[in-house]
Amino acid sequence: MRRTRNAKILATLGPASRDEHVLKALFEEGADVFRLNFSHGSHDDHRLTYDRIRGMETHYNRPIGILQDLQGPKLRVGRFKDGEIRLNRGDRFRLELNAEEGDEKRAPLPHPEVFEVLEPETPILLDDGKLRLHVKTAGKDYADCEVITGGVLSDRKGVNVPGVVMPISPLTKKDREDLRFGLDLGVDWVALSFVQRPEDVAEARKLIGGRAGVMVKVEKPAALNCLDELVELADAIMIARGDLGVEVAPEEVPGHQKDIIRACRLAGKPVVVATQMLDSMVQSPAPTRAEASDVATAVYDGADAVMLSAETAAGHYPLEAVTFMNRIIQRTERDTFYRPIVEALHPQPEATAPDAISAAAAQVAATIAAAAIVNYTTSGSTAMRSARERPRVPILVLTSKLDTARRLTLLWGAHAVNTADVDNFQDMVAKACKIAVDEEFAGKGEKLVITAGVPFGTPGATNVLRIAWIER
């Protein structure tokens, strides 16, 4: 099951793709990591899906990553007497903490934390930004607004307040229950929604306690203001362009996407580009040319993974969506402009032995035309350093920890194999050569660049670089 590309595919599962046969087909077509969206589905649904994925691991003898995506706080208006109303530009409209059903003059907004941050001229977006209000006056339980962009507003539509930091934790009671459930199952990554500040990540890390990687979803403008701190605290970043595009002008999203990818690459943290990448394939068996270009742009920028959402969760063509995503990535990475663009950003290694070894490994592999770089790692940090260099050859990762192998399925260029530790140099070279041949990375007469840490099995102790030849 070796992939012939570097960027990974993250596929969201749902009613269109939970079936065991569809799951296997998605994996065979190119999905590397599966996303369980806890905004939808019951715990029983997710447990069944989880068990099927783990069964696939045994069937294919390959680690498969599982991402738990937490819902996060959802700010919504309440209900209306007739189910919906119409607002017109220039109308006056009142939002109230009062839960009484709304009408053309007012709507219930059962979120006291929203009223805490409202001031005159604060914009309020309703229904994913389709309607826009401006606050005229506000108190602790009301806001009198003017309608700037009108339209139909119906029960339970979403509310966004761009440009302010909401006094609210990203982890609701539901999220905490879901998190406990996911960690007990054994998910490999946990994605945090509604992150606004570094403290939000610290809170989640404490609860997760190292049992899964922490992925921060950048979907709030406030997160952009502390991006470097979030990248430092997170294990990975997701660019949630759909939600980000509600509160940020559409023309600003591409620039933010490039900034976030750059920050992650410099820090050596995996970054996922998500939302509406092949959105037309929810209904169509082929993507638009613009969508193919969108995926290619993320690949050219050096993103670790690109994500499919509704395309595979609820669309009519989940297999075709993964197939096309795979084809687009492969074609982009073969393009003559791909390497010059990816290599235009070259992170400087830190003044440490592991960083120096990883940087040297990429250079040596290119110089001697090695078939692959082989990393021995326990925590995965060595593989992260190798991937940060965006080497010209594949990265074969050997680890004794299955959970590390599963997390690394998200990492650019990495092919992780779960195998026993070695305890001497002879075993180190012999095992690397054998697995490189077995996994179809190298053949007789080809060279490998091997990195490891001595004493063997010590996390973060990469201090050895070895060149080996495949002799048989």
C-alpha positions as CSV (number, residue, x, y, z in Angstrom):
1,M,0.0,0.0,0.0
2,R,2.8,2.4,-0.7
3,R,1.6,5.8,-1.9
4,T,3.5,7.4,-4.8
5,R,3.0,11.0,-3.5
6,N,4.0,13.1,-0.6
7,A,0.9,15.1,0.4
8,K,-1.7,13.0,2.3
9,I,-5.5,12.7,1.9
10,L,-7.8,13.1,4.9
11,A,-11.3,11.8,4.2
12,T,-14.4,12.6,6.3
13,L,-16.7,9.7,7.0
14,G,-20.4,9.8,7.2
15,P,-23.6,8.1,5.9
16,A,-22.1,7.8,2.4
17,S,-18.9,6.1,3.5
18,R,-19.3,4.2,6.8
19,D,-20.0,0.9,5.0
20,E,-17.1,-1.5,5.4
21,H,-16.7,-2.1,1.6
22,V,-16.8,1.7,0.9
23,L,-14.2,2.3,3.7
24,K,-11.8,-0.3,2.1
25,A,-12.3,1.2,-1.3
26,L,-11.6,4.7,0.0
27,F,-8.3,3.5,1.6
28,E,-7.3,1.7,-1.6
29,E,-8.1,4.7,-3.7
30,G,-5.8,6.9,-1.5
31,A,-7.3,8.0,1.8
32,D,-4.5,8.0,4.4
33,V,-6.4,9.4,7.5
34,F,-10.1,9.2,8.3
35,R,-12.0,12.0,10.0
36,L,-14.9,11.3,12.4
37,N,-17.0,14.5,12.6
38,F,-18.5,14.6,16.1
39,S,-20.9,17.4,15.0
40,H,-22.9,14.5,13.5
41,G,-23.6,10.9,14.4
42,S,-24.0,9.0,17.7
43,H,-21.3,7.4,19.8
44,D,-22.4,4.1,18.5
45,D,-22.0,5.2,14.9
46,H,-18.5,6.4,15.6
47,R,-17.6,3.3,17.5
48,L,-18.7,1.1,14.7
49,T,-16.7,3.2,12.2
50,Y,-13.6,3.2,14.4
51,D,-13.7,-0.6,14.7
52,R,-14.0,-1.0,11.0
53,I,-11.0,1.2,10.4
54,R,-8.9,-0.8,12.9
55,G,-10.0,-4.0,11.2
56,M,-8.7,-2.6,8.0
57,E,-5.4,-2.0,9.6
58,T,-5.1,-5.7,10.3
59,H,-6.3,-6.6,6.8
60,Y,-3.9,-4.4,5.0
61,N,-1.1,-4.5,7.6
62,R,-0.8,-0.7,7.4
63,P,-1.3,1.9,10.1
64,I,-4.3,4.2,9.5
65,G,-4.8,7.5,11.2
66,I,-8.1,8.5,12.8
67,L,-9.0,12.1,13.5
68,Q,-11.7,13.0,16.0
69,D,-13.1,16.5,15.1
70,L,-14.9,18.1,18.1
71,Q,-17.9,20.2,17.4
72,G,-17.0,23.2,19.6
73,P,-19.5,25.9,20.7
74,K,-22.3,26.6,18.3
75,L,-23.9,30.1,18.7
76,R,-27.4,30.1,17.3
77,V,-30.6,32.2,17.4
78,G,-33.6,30.5,18.9
79,R,-36.9,29.7,17.2
80,F,-39.5,31.9,15.5
81,K,-43.3,31.8,15.8
82,D,-43.7,30.9,12.1
83,G,-40.4,29.1,11.6
84,E,-38.8,31.9,9.7
85,I,-38.9,35.7,9.0
86,R,-37.6,38.1,6.4
87,L,-35.3,40.9,7.3
88,N,-34.9,43.9,4.9
89,R,-32.0,46.3,4.7
90,G,-32.5,49.2,7.0
91,D,-34.9,47.4,9.3
92,R,-34.4,47.6,13.1
93,F,-34.0,44.2,14.7
94,R,-33.5,43.2,18.4
95,L,-31.6,40.2,19.8
96,E,-32.6,39.3,23.3
97,L,-31.6,36.8,25.9
98,N,-35.3,36.2,26.4
99,A,-36.1,32.7,25.1
100,E,-39.6,33.7,23.8
101,E,-40.2,32.8,20.1
102,G,-39.1,35.5,17.8
103,D,-40.9,37.5,15.0
104,E,-40.0,40.2,12.5
105,K,-38.9,42.6,15.2
106,R,-36.9,40.4,17.5
107,A,-35.1,37.0,17.9
108,P,-34.0,35.0,21.0
109,L,-30.3,34.6,21.3
110,P,-29.7,32.3,24.3
111,H,-26.0,33.1,24.7
112,P,-25.2,35.6,27.5
113,E,-21.5,35.6,26.5
114,V,-22.4,37.2,23.2
115,F,-24.0,40.2,24.9
116,E,-20.9,40.6,27.0
117,V,-18.8,41.7,24.0
118,L,-21.3,43.7,22.0
119,E,-20.7,47.4,21.4
120,P,-22.1,50.0,19.0
121,E,-21.2,49.2,15.4
122,T,-20.1,45.6,16.2
123,P,-21.1,43.5,13.2
124,I,-23.2,40.3,13.7
125,L,-23.4,37.7,11.0
126,L,-26.3,35.3,10.8
127,D,-26.7,32.0,8.8
128,D,-23.0,31.6,7.8
129,G,-22.8,35.3,6.9
130,K,-25.8,35.5,4.6
131,L,-27.3,38.2,6.8
132,R,-25.5,41.0,8.4
133,L,-26.5,43.3,11.3
134,H,-24.7,46.2,13.0
135,V,-25.3,46.8,16.7
136,K,-26.7,50.2,17.6
137,T,-27.1,49.8,21.4
138,A,-26.5,46.8,23.6
139,G,-26.9,45.7,27.2
140,K,-26.3,42.6,29.3
141,D,-29.4,40.9,27.8
142,Y,-30.2,42.7,24.5
143,A,-28.8,44.3,21.4
144,D,-30.7,46.7,19.1
145,C,-29.4,46.3,15.6
146,E,-29.7,47.7,12.1
147,V,-30.0,45.2,9.2
148,I,-27.2,45.8,6.7
149,T,-27.8,42.7,4.5
150,G,-31.2,41.2,4.6
151,G,-32.7,37.9,3.7
152,V,-34.7,35.0,5.2
153,L,-33.8,34.0,8.8
154,S,-35.1,30.7,10.2
155,D,-35.0,28.7,13.4
156,R,-31.6,27.8,14.9
157,K,-29.4,29.5,12.4
158,G,-25.8,30.2,13.3
159,V,-24.4,33.5,14.8
160,N,-20.9,34.9,14.3
161,V,-19.4,38.0,15.9
162,P,-16.2,38.7,13.9
163,G,-13.4,40.8,15.3
164,V,-13.9,40.1,18.9
165,V,-12.7,37.4,21.3
166,M,-15.6,35.6,22.8
167,P,-15.4,34.8,26.6
168,I,-16.1,31.1,26.0
169,S,-14.1,27.9,26.1
170,P,-13.8,25.9,22.9
171,L,-14.8,22.8,24.8
172,T,-18.5,22.5,25.6
173,K,-20.0,19.8,27.9
174,K,-20.8,17.8,24.8
175,D,-17.1,18.2,23.6
176,R,-15.8,17.0,26.9
177,E,-18.0,13.9,26.8
178,D,-17.1,13.3,23.2
179,L,-13.4,13.7,24.0
180,R,-13.5,11.1,26.8
181,F,-15.2,8.8,24.4
182,G,-12.8,9.3,21.6
183,L,-9.7,8.9,23.8
184,D,-11.1,5.7,25.3
185,L,-11.6,4.4,21.7
186,G,-8.0,5.3,20.8
187,V,-8.2,8.1,18.2
188,D,-4.9,9.4,17.0
189,W,-5.7,13.1,16.5
190,V,-8.2,15.4,18.2
191,A,-9.2,18.5,16.2
192,L,-10.3,21.6,18.3
193,S,-12.9,23.9,17.0
194,F,-13.5,27.6,18.0
195,V,-9.9,28.2,19.1
196,Q,-9.3,31.9,19.8
197,R,-6.3,32.1,22.0
198,P,-3.3,30.0,23.3
199,E,-5.1,29.3,26.6
200,D,-7.7,27.3,24.6
201,V,-5.1,24.9,23.4
202,A,-3.4,24.5,26.8
203,E,-6.8,23.6,28.3
204,A,-7.3,20.8,25.7
205,R,-3.8,19.5,26.0
206,K,-4.2,19.1,29.7
207,L,-7.4,17.0,29.2
208,I,-5.9,14.9,26.4
209,G,-2.7,14.2,28.3
210,G,-0.7,13.0,25.4
211,R,-3.1,10.3,24.4
212,A,-3.6,11.8,21.0
213,G,-2.1,14.6,18.9
214,V,-3.7,18.0,19.2
215,M,-4.8,19.6,16.0
216,V,-5.9,23.2,16.1
217,K,-8.5,24.4,13.6
218,V,-7.8,27.9,12.5
219,E,-11.4,29.2,11.8
220,K,-11.7,32.3,13.9
221,P,-10.0,35.7,13.1
222,A,-8.7,35.9,16.7
223,A,-6.6,32.8,16.0
224,L,-4.8,34.6,13.2
225,N,-3.6,37.2,15.7
226,C,-1.8,34.6,17.8
227,L,-0.9,32.2,15.0
228,D,2.7,31.6,16.1
229,E,1.8,30.8,19.6
230,L,-0.9,28.4,18.4
231,V,1.5,26.6,16.0
232,E,4.0,26.2,18.9
233,L,1.4,24.7,21.2
234,A,-0.3,22.5,18.6
235,D,0.9,19.2,17.2
236,A,-0.8,20.1,13.9
237,I,-2.9,22.8,12.3
238,M,-6.0,22.6,10.2
239,I,-7.0,25.6,8.0
240,A,-10.8,25.4,8.2
241,R,-11.4,27.7,5.3
242,G,-15.2,27.4,5.4
243,D,-15.7,28.8,8.9
244,L,-12.8,31.2,8.5
245,G,-14.4,32.6,5.4
246,V,-17.6,33.5,7.3
247,E,-15.8,36.0,9.5
248,V,-12.9,37.0,7.1
249,A,-13.5,38.5,3.7
250,P,-13.3,35.8,1.0
251,E,-10.5,37.6,-0.8
252,E,-8.3,37.5,2.3
253,V,-8.6,33.7,2.9
254,P,-6.0,32.6,0.2
255,G,-3.4,34.9,1.8
256,H,-4.1,33.6,5.3
257,Q,-3.9,30.0,3.9
258,K,-0.4,30.7,2.6
259,D,0.7,32.4,5.9
260,I,-0.5,29.5,8.0
261,I,1.2,26.9,5.7
262,R,4.4,28.9,5.9
263,A,4.2,29.2,9.7
264,C,3.7,25.4,10.0
265,R,6.4,24.5,7.6
266,L,8.9,26.7,9.4
267,A,7.9,25.1,12.7
268,G,7.9,21.6,11.3
269,K,4.3,21.0,12.3
270,P,1.8,19.2,9.9
271,V,-0.8,21.4,8.3
272,V,-4.1,20.4,6.7
273,V,-5.9,22.5,4.1
274,A,-9.7,21.8,4.5
275,T,-13.2,22.7,3.4
276,Q,-14.8,22.8,-0.1
277,M,-11.7,21.5,-1.9
278,L,-13.8,19.4,-4.4
279,D,-17.2,20.6,-3.2
280,S,-19.0,20.1,-6.6
281,M,-18.3,16.4,-6.2
282,V,-21.0,16.2,-3.6
283,Q,-23.3,16.1,-6.6
284,S,-21.0,15.6,-9.6
285,P,-18.7,12.7,-10.6
286,A,-15.8,15.0,-11.5
287,P,-14.4,18.3,-10.0
288,T,-14.4,21.7,-11.7
289,R,-11.1,23.0,-13.1
290,A,-11.0,25.6,-10.4
291,E,-11.3,23.0,-7.7
292,A,-8.4,21.0,-9.2
293,S,-6.4,24.2,-9.2
294,D,-7.3,24.8,-5.5
295,V,-6.0,21.4,-4.5
296,A,-2.9,21.9,-6.6
297,T,-2.2,25.2,-4.9
298,A,-2.2,23.6,-1.5
299,V,0.2,20.9,-2.7
300,Y,2.5,23.5,-4.4
301,D,2.6,25.4,-1.1
302,G,3.8,22.2,0.7
303,A,0.7,21.3,2.8
304,D,1.0,18.0,4.5
305,A,-2.6,17.0,3.8
306,V,-5.7,18.1,2.0
307,M,-9.1,17.2,3.3
308,L,-12.4,16.0,1.9
309,S,-15.5,16.9,3.9
310,A,-19.0,16.5,2.5
311,E,-17.6,15.0,-0.6
312,T,-16.9,11.7,1.2
313,A,-19.2,12.0,4.2
314,A,-22.5,12.7,2.4
315,G,-21.8,13.1,-1.3
316,H,-22.9,10.8,-4.1
317,Y,-19.4,10.1,-5.3
318,P,-17.1,9.5,-2.3
319,L,-14.8,7.1,-4.1
320,E,-14.4,9.3,-7.2
321,A,-13.6,12.3,-4.9
322,V,-10.7,10.4,-3.3
323,T,-9.6,9.2,-6.7
324,F,-9.5,12.6,-8.2
325,M,-7.8,14.1,-5.2
326,N,-5.1,11.4,-5.5
327,R,-4.7,12.1,-9.2
328,I,-4.4,15.9,-8.7
329,I,-1.7,15.5,-6.0
330,Q,0.3,13.0,-8.1
331,R,0.2,15.2,-11.2
332,T,1.1,18.3,-9.2
333,E,4.1,16.7,-7.6
334,R,5.4,15.5,-11.0
335,D,5.2,19.1,-12.4
336,T,8.6,20.7,-13.2
337,F,7.7,23.7,-11.1
338,Y,6.8,21.7,-8.0
339,R,10.2,21.3,-6.5
340,P,11.4,24.9,-7.1
341,I,8.2,26.2,-5.4
342,V,8.3,23.8,-2.5
343,E,12.1,24.4,-2.0
344,A,11.7,28.2,-2.1
345,L,10.9,28.0,1.6
346,H,13.7,26.4,3.4
347,P,13.4,26.3,7.2
348,Q,16.7,26.8,9.1
349,P,17.6,23.9,11.4
350,E,17.9,24.6,15.1
351,A,21.3,24.4,16.7
352,T,20.7,20.8,17.9
353,A,22.1,17.4,16.9
354,P,18.7,16.0,15.8
355,D,18.1,19.0,13.5
356,A,21.6,18.9,12.1
357,I,21.3,15.2,11.3
358,S,17.9,15.6,9.7
359,A,19.0,18.5,7.5
360,A,22.2,16.6,6.6
361,A,20.2,13.5,5.7
362,A,18.1,15.4,3.1
363,Q,21.2,16.9,1.6
364,V,23.1,13.6,1.5
365,A,20.1,11.7,0.0
366,A,19.9,14.3,-2.8
367,T,23.7,14.2,-3.4
368,I,24.0,10.4,-3.7
369,A,20.6,9.9,-5.3
370,A,19.4,7.7,-2.4
371,A,16.2,5.6,-2.8
372,A,14.9,6.8,0.6
373,I,15.6,8.3,3.9
374,V,15.0,5.8,6.7
375,N,14.2,7.3,10.1
376,Y,14.2,5.2,13.3
377,T,11.9,7.1,15.8
378,T,10.0,6.5,19.0
379,S,8.0,9.7,19.4
380,G,7.9,10.7,15.7
381,S,10.0,13.8,16.2
382,T,12.7,12.6,13.9
383,A,10.2,12.0,11.1
384,M,8.8,15.5,11.7
385,R,12.3,17.0,11.3
386,S,12.8,15.0,8.1
387,A,9.5,16.1,6.6
388,R,10.3,19.7,7.5
389,E,13.2,19.5,5.0
390,R,10.8,18.4,2.2
391,P,13.4,16.0,0.8
392,R,13.5,14.9,-2.8
393,V,13.2,11.2,-1.7
394,P,10.6,9.3,0.3
395,I,10.8,9.1,4.1
396,L,10.5,5.6,5.5
397,V,9.7,5.7,9.2
398,L,10.4,2.7,11.4
399,T,8.9,2.9,14.9
400,S,8.2,0.4,17.7
401,K,5.1,2.4,18.8
402,L,1.9,1.8,16.8
403,D,0.3,5.0,18.0
404,T,3.3,7.0,16.6
405,A,3.0,5.2,13.2
406,R,-0.7,6.0,13.1
407,R,-0.1,9.7,13.8
408,L,2.5,9.9,11.2
409,T,0.1,8.9,8.5
410,L,-0.8,12.6,8.3
411,L,2.9,13.7,7.7
412,W,4.2,14.8,4.3
413,G,6.2,12.2,2.6
414,A,6.2,9.7,5.5
415,H,5.5,6.0,5.1
416,A,5.4,4.6,8.7
417,V,6.1,1.0,9.6
418,N,5.4,-0.4,13.0
419,T,8.4,-2.7,13.9
420,A,10.4,-3.8,16.9
421,D,13.3,-1.7,18.1
422,V,16.9,-2.5,17.2
423,D,19.8,-2.6,19.7
424,N,23.0,-2.4,17.6
425,F,24.3,-0.8,14.3
426,Q,24.3,-4.1,12.4
427,D,20.6,-4.7,13.1
428,M,19.8,-1.1,12.4
429,V,21.2,-1.3,8.8
430,A,19.9,-4.8,8.2
431,K,16.4,-4.0,9.2
432,A,16.3,-0.7,7.3
433,C,17.5,-2.5,4.1
434,K,15.0,-5.4,4.4
435,I,12.0,-3.2,5.1
436,A,12.9,-0.7,2.3
437,V,12.9,-3.7,-0.1
438,D,9.7,-5.3,1.4
439,E,7.9,-1.9,1.2
440,E,9.1,-1.3,-2.4
441,F,11.2,1.7,-1.6
442,A,14.5,0.3,-2.8
443,G,16.1,-2.5,-4.8
444,K,19.4,-4.2,-5.1
445,G,22.3,-1.8,-5.5
446,E,20.4,1.2,-4.4
447,K,21.4,3.4,-1.4
448,L,19.6,4.4,1.8
449,V,20.3,7.3,4.2
450,I,19.5,6.0,7.7
451,T,19.1,8.2,10.8
452,A,18.7,7.0,14.4
453,G,19.5,7.8,18.0
454,V,22.0,6.1,20.2
455,P,21.2,4.7,22.7
456,F,18.6,3.0,20.5
457,G,15.0,3.6,21.4
458,T,15.7,6.9,23.2
459,P,13.1,9.6,22.2
460,G,14.6,12.7,20.7
461,A,18.1,11.4,20.6
462,T,18.8,11.4,16.8
463,N,22.6,11.6,16.5
464,V,23.6,9.0,13.9
465,L,23.6,9.2,10.1
466,R,24.5,6.1,8.1
467,I,24.6,5.4,4.3
468,A,23.8,1.8,3.4
469,W,23.7,-0.2,0.2
470,I,21.0,-2.8,-0.7
471,E,23.1,-5.9,-1.4
472,R,20.3,-8.3,-2.3
